[in-house]
């Protein structure tokens, strides 16, 4: 399996800001970014997380395919997580109820939030740890 097909991120020799950082600083930055992403609850905080992520990406000088490759490998998993949250999230106001399925707007939003958080954490970890 070639390096481009691998799901696991690998270190790439580079000359960016992040390549010259001490690994302890990278780890601390990663933990801080993960905390910010996981505590995002509104569109504004998600937008700020994405802006932070884009800034880190631009500073890293990495190619977009290096950063998004692991995310694309997990896309089927993300779709399943999203659909399960949409169909099985017990909300007081479901769109309809059929057998064991109770899709709701709340489940739709909750599923999107979970998938978005995991994708953002994956991307930021790929950028900072490369």
Secondary structure, DSSP 8 states (H G I E B T S, - for coil): --GGG-SS-------STGGGS-HHHHHHHHHHHHHHHHT--SHHHHHHHHHHHHHHHHHHT--HHHHHHHHHHTHHHHHHHHHHHHHH---SS-S--BTTB---HHHHHHHHHHHHHHHHHHHHHHHHT-
